[in-house]
């Protein structure tokens, strides 16, 4: 139920915003008064506590993912950082085929010939369109 988890997180974020906004309410009118900010802050605290408890219960009962599924997004993020760094060092059109091929492998494509063809033909086609057909210089990338 990922949608339910997103709803819980959205409710918690809304409750924190509600709590912070309630801090700007005026103070108590007399020493025996609790002030207008107490009820909204208490309500926001209860929403956060109940949503956190529901998420914790759901977390304990949901099936565990294999480590590969958890590590894959970090690998893709690292590959993106490496691709940007390589593009600044060697140029965009030199780094793009390697980045495309690595991305295709990371997402699970095992058709090696198609991966290599796509990784080489997409940058070449892009370069031809911009440099030759449109006359826009991409040499600085």
Order of alpha helices (4+ residues) and beta strands (2+ residues): alpha-alpha-alpha-alpha-alpha
